[in-house]
Amino acid sequence: MKSSQQRRHADAVWIKASRCNNGNCVEVANLGQGVIGLRDTKVAGGPVLEFPRDAWNAFVQEVKDGAHDPRIT
Protein backbone atom coordinates (compact mmCIF):
# COMPACT_ATOMS: atom_id res chain seq x y z
CA MET A 1 0.00 0.00 0.00
CA LYS A 2 1.31 3.44 -0.96
CA SER A 3 1.68 6.14 1.66
CA SER A 4 -0.13 9.45 1.18
CA GLN A 5 3.22 11.03 0.30
CA GLN A 6 3.91 8.39 -2.38
CA ARG A 7 0.42 8.92 -3.85
CA ARG A 8 0.97 12.68 -3.86
CA HIS A 9 4.26 12.21 -5.73
CA ALA A 10 2.72 9.75 -8.20
CA ASP A 11 -0.29 11.98 -8.89
CA ALA A 12 1.77 15.16 -9.40
CA VAL A 13 2.35 16.72 -12.82
CA TRP A 14 6.14 16.74 -13.16
CA ILE A 15 7.81 19.31 -15.42
CA LYS A 16 11.31 18.68 -16.79
CA ALA A 17 13.83 21.52 -16.41
CA SER A 18 14.19 23.64 -19.54
CA ARG A 19 17.99 23.37 -19.45
CA CYS A 20 18.03 19.59 -19.48
CA ASN A 21 20.87 17.92 -21.42
CA ASN A 22 22.53 14.51 -21.69
CA GLY A 23 19.85 12.93 -19.52
CA ASN A 24 21.08 14.84 -16.45
CA CYS A 25 17.74 16.38 -15.66
CA VAL A 26 15.55 17.33 -12.77
CA GLU A 27 11.80 17.66 -12.63
CA VAL A 28 9.70 19.91 -10.44
CA ALA A 29 6.06 19.61 -9.38
CA ASN A 30 3.52 21.39 -7.26
CA LEU A 31 2.67 18.77 -4.63
CA GLY A 32 -0.09 20.83 -3.07
CA GLN A 33 -0.40 22.27 0.42
CA GLY A 34 2.37 24.79 -0.31
CA VAL A 35 4.98 22.14 -1.16
CA ILE A 36 7.19 21.94 -4.25
CA GLY A 37 8.84 18.63 -5.19
CA LEU A 38 12.14 18.11 -7.00
CA ARG A 39 13.32 14.75 -8.38
CA ASP A 40 15.82 13.17 -10.75
CA THR A 41 14.20 12.45 -14.11
CA LYS A 42 16.07 9.14 -14.43
CA VAL A 43 14.58 7.85 -11.16
CA ALA A 44 10.93 8.84 -11.43
CA GLY A 45 9.89 6.53 -8.61
CA GLY A 46 12.85 7.48 -6.44
CA PRO A 47 13.28 10.03 -3.70
CA VAL A 48 11.71 13.47 -3.91
CA LEU A 49 13.11 16.55 -2.22
CA GLU A 50 10.31 18.71 -0.83
CA PHE A 51 10.55 22.45 -0.26
CA PRO A 52 8.11 24.99 1.12
CA ARG A 53 6.78 27.09 -1.77
CA ASP A 54 8.23 30.33 -0.34
CA ALA A 55 11.71 28.80 -0.04
CA TRP A 56 11.49 27.40 -3.58
CA ASN A 57 10.38 30.76 -4.99
CA ALA A 58 13.25 32.52 -3.20
CA PHE A 59 15.73 29.98 -4.60
CA VAL A 60 14.40 30.39 -8.15
CA GLN A 61 14.70 34.17 -7.86
CA GLU A 62 18.29 33.84 -6.61
CA VAL A 63 19.13 31.64 -9.60
CA LYS A 64 17.59 34.18 -11.97
CA ASP A 65 19.65 36.90 -10.27
CA GLY A 66 22.86 34.85 -10.73
CA ALA A 67 23.44 34.29 -7.01
CA HIS A 68 24.44 30.64 -7.58
CA ASP A 69 26.49 31.12 -10.77
CA PRO A 70 30.17 30.44 -10.05
CA ARG A 71 31.13 32.46 -13.15
CA ILE A 72 29.85 35.64 -11.56
CA THR A 73 32.35 37.21 -9.21
MODELLER restraints for C-alpha pairs under 7 A, 6 or more apart:
rsr = mdl.restraints
at = mdl.atoms
rsr.add(forms.Gaussian(group=physical.xy_distance, feature=features.Distance(at['CA:8:A'], at['CA:31:A']), mean=6.37, stdev=0.5))
rsr.add(forms.Gaussian(group=physical.xy_distance, feature=features.Distance(at['CA:9:A'], at['CA:31:A']), mean=6.84, stdev=0.5))
rsr.add(forms.Gaussian(group=physical.xy_distance, feature=features.Distance(at['CA:12:A'], at['CA:29:A']), mean=6.18, stdev=0.5))
rsr.add(forms.Gaussian(group=physical.xy_distance, feature=features.Distance(at['CA:12:A'], at['CA:30:A']), mean=6.81, stdev=0.5))
rsr.add(forms.Gaussian(group=physical.xy_distance, feature=features.Distance(at['CA:12:A'], at['CA:31:A']), mean=6.05, stdev=0.5))
rsr.add(forms.Gaussian(group=physical.xy_distance, feature=features.Distance(at['CA:13:A'], at['CA:29:A']), mean=5.81, stdev=0.5))
rsr.add(forms.Gaussian(group=physical.xy_distance, feature=features.Distance(at['CA:14:A'], at['CA:27:A']), mean=5.75, stdev=0.5))
rsr.add(forms.Gaussian(group=physical.xy_distance, feature=features.Distance(at['CA:14:A'], at['CA:28:A']), mean=5.49, stdev=0.5))
rsr.add(forms.Gaussian(group=physical.xy_distance, feature=features.Distance(at['CA:14:A'], at['CA:29:A']), mean=4.74, stdev=0.5))
rsr.add(forms.Gaussian(group=physical.xy_distance, feature=features.Distance(at['CA:15:A'], at['CA:27:A']), mean=5.14, stdev=0.5))
rsr.add(forms.Gaussian(group=physical.xy_distance, feature=features.Distance(at['CA:15:A'], at['CA:28:A']), mean=5.36, stdev=0.5))
rsr.add(forms.Gaussian(group=physical.xy_distance, feature=features.Distance(at['CA:15:A'], at['CA:29:A']), mean=6.29, stdev=0.5))
rsr.add(forms.Gaussian(group=physical.xy_distance, feature=features.Distance(at['CA:16:A'], at['CA:25:A']), mean=6.92, stdev=0.5))
rsr.add(forms.Gaussian(group=physical.xy_distance, feature=features.Distance(at['CA:16:A'], at['CA:26:A']), mean=5.99, stdev=0.5))
rsr.add(forms.Gaussian(group=physical.xy_distance, feature=features.Distance(at['CA:16:A'], at['CA:27:A']), mean=4.31, stdev=0.5))
rsr.add(forms.Gaussian(group=physical.xy_distance, feature=features.Distance(at['CA:16:A'], at['CA:28:A']), mean=6.66, stdev=0.5))
rsr.add(forms.Gaussian(group=physical.xy_distance, feature=features.Distance(at['CA:17:A'], at['CA:25:A']), mean=6.50, stdev=0.5))
rsr.add(forms.Gaussian(group=physical.xy_distance, feature=features.Distance(at['CA:17:A'], at['CA:26:A']), mean=5.80, stdev=0.5))
rsr.add(forms.Gaussian(group=physical.xy_distance, feature=features.Distance(at['CA:17:A'], at['CA:27:A']), mean=5.77, stdev=0.5))
rsr.add(forms.Gaussian(group=physical.xy_distance, feature=features.Distance(at['CA:25:A'], at['CA:40:A']), mean=6.18, stdev=0.5))
rsr.add(forms.Gaussian(group=physical.xy_distance, feature=features.Distance(at['CA:25:A'], at['CA:41:A']), mean=5.52, stdev=0.5))
rsr.add(forms.Gaussian(group=physical.xy_distance, feature=features.Distance(at['CA:26:A'], at['CA:38:A']), mean=6.75, stdev=0.5))
rsr.add(forms.Gaussian(group=physical.xy_distance, feature=features.Distance(at['CA:26:A'], at['CA:39:A']), mean=5.57, stdev=0.5))
rsr.add(forms.Gaussian(group=physical.xy_distance, feature=features.Distance(at['CA:26:A'], at['CA:40:A']), mean=4.64, stdev=0.5))
rsr.add(forms.Gaussian(group=physical.xy_distance, feature=features.Distance(at['CA:26:A'], at['CA:41:A']), mean=5.24, stdev=0.5))
rsr.add(forms.Gaussian(group=physical.xy_distance, feature=features.Distance(at['CA:27:A'], at['CA:38:A']), mean=5.65, stdev=0.5))
rsr.add(forms.Gaussian(group=physical.xy_distance, feature=features.Distance(at['CA:27:A'], at['CA:39:A']), mean=5.37, stdev=0.5))
rsr.add(forms.Gaussian(group=physical.xy_distance, feature=features.Distance(at['CA:27:A'], at['CA:40:A']), mean=6.32, stdev=0.5))
rsr.add(forms.Gaussian(group=physical.xy_distance, feature=features.Distance(at['CA:27:A'], at['CA:41:A']), mean=5.93, stdev=0.5))
rsr.add(forms.Gaussian(group=physical.xy_distance, feature=features.Distance(at['CA:28:A'], at['CA:36:A']), mean=6.98, stdev=0.5))
rsr.add(forms.Gaussian(group=physical.xy_distance, feature=features.Distance(at['CA:28:A'], at['CA:37:A']), mean=5.47, stdev=0.5))
rsr.add(forms.Gaussian(group=physical.xy_distance, feature=features.Distance(at['CA:28:A'], at['CA:38:A']), mean=4.58, stdev=0.5))
rsr.add(forms.Gaussian(group=physical.xy_distance, feature=features.Distance(at['CA:28:A'], at['CA:39:A']), mean=6.63, stdev=0.5))
rsr.add(forms.Gaussian(group=physical.xy_distance, feature=features.Distance(at['CA:29:A'], at['CA:36:A']), mean=5.75, stdev=0.5))
rsr.add(forms.Gaussian(group=physical.xy_distance, feature=features.Distance(at['CA:29:A'], at['CA:37:A']), mean=5.13, stdev=0.5))
rsr.add(forms.Gaussian(group=physical.xy_distance, feature=features.Distance(at['CA:29:A'], at['CA:38:A']), mean=6.70, stdev=0.5))
rsr.add(forms.Gaussian(group=physical.xy_distance, feature=features.Distance(at['CA:30:A'], at['CA:36:A']), mean=4.78, stdev=0.5))
rsr.add(forms.Gaussian(group=physical.xy_distance, feature=features.Distance(at['CA:30:A'], at['CA:37:A']), mean=6.34, stdev=0.5))
rsr.add(forms.Gaussian(group=physical.xy_distance, feature=features.Distance(at['CA:31:A'], at['CA:37:A']), mean=6.20, stdev=0.5))
rsr.add(forms.Gaussian(group=physical.xy_distance, feature=features.Distance(at['CA:34:A'], at['CA:52:A']), mean=5.92, stdev=0.5))
rsr.add(forms.Gaussian(group=physical.xy_distance, feature=features.Distance(at['CA:34:A'], at['CA:53:A']), mean=5.19, stdev=0.5))
rsr.add(forms.Gaussian(group=physical.xy_distance, feature=features.Distance(at['CA:35:A'], at['CA:50:A']), mean=6.35, stdev=0.5))
rsr.add(forms.Gaussian(group=physical.xy_distance, feature=features.Distance(at['CA:35:A'], at['CA:51:A']), mean=5.65, stdev=0.5))
rsr.add(forms.Gaussian(group=physical.xy_distance, feature=features.Distance(at['CA:35:A'], at['CA:52:A']), mean=4.81, stdev=0.5))
rsr.add(forms.Gaussian(group=physical.xy_distance, feature=features.Distance(at['CA:35:A'], at['CA:53:A']), mean=5.31, stdev=0.5))
rsr.add(forms.Gaussian(group=physical.xy_distance, feature=features.Distance(at['CA:36:A'], at['CA:50:A']), mean=5.65, stdev=0.5))
rsr.add(forms.Gaussian(group=physical.xy_distance, feature=features.Distance(at['CA:36:A'], at['CA:51:A']), mean=5.25, stdev=0.5))
rsr.add(forms.Gaussian(group=physical.xy_distance, feature=features.Distance(at['CA:36:A'], at['CA:52:A']), mean=6.25, stdev=0.5))
rsr.add(forms.Gaussian(group=physical.xy_distance, feature=features.Distance(at['CA:36:A'], at['CA:53:A']), mean=5.74, stdev=0.5))
rsr.add(forms.Gaussian(group=physical.xy_distance, feature=features.Distance(at['CA:36:A'], at['CA:56:A']), mean=6.99, stdev=0.5))
rsr.add(forms.Gaussian(group=physical.xy_distance, feature=features.Distance(at['CA:37:A'], at['CA:48:A']), mean=6.04, stdev=0.5))
rsr.add(forms.Gaussian(group=physical.xy_distance, feature=features.Distance(at['CA:37:A'], at['CA:49:A']), mean=5.60, stdev=0.5))
rsr.add(forms.Gaussian(group=physical.xy_distance, feature=features.Distance(at['CA:37:A'], at['CA:50:A']), mean=4.60, stdev=0.5))
rsr.add(forms.Gaussian(group=physical.xy_distance, feature=features.Distance(at['CA:37:A'], at['CA:51:A']), mean=6.47, stdev=0.5))
rsr.add(forms.Gaussian(group=physical.xy_distance, feature=features.Distance(at['CA:38:A'], at['CA:48:A']), mean=5.59, stdev=0.5))
rsr.add(forms.Gaussian(group=physical.xy_distance, feature=features.Distance(at['CA:38:A'], at['CA:49:A']), mean=5.13, stdev=0.5))
rsr.add(forms.Gaussian(group=physical.xy_distance, feature=features.Distance(at['CA:38:A'], at['CA:50:A']), mean=6.47, stdev=0.5))
rsr.add(forms.Gaussian(group=physical.xy_distance, feature=features.Distance(at['CA:39:A'], at['CA:47:A']), mean=6.64, stdev=0.5))
rsr.add(forms.Gaussian(group=physical.xy_distance, feature=features.Distance(at['CA:39:A'], at['CA:48:A']), mean=4.92, stdev=0.5))
rsr.add(forms.Gaussian(group=physical.xy_distance, feature=features.Distance(at['CA:39:A'], at['CA:49:A']), mean=6.42, stdev=0.5))
rsr.add(forms.Gaussian(group=physical.xy_distance, feature=features.Distance(at['CA:62:A'], at['CA:68:A']), mean=7.00, stdev=0.5))
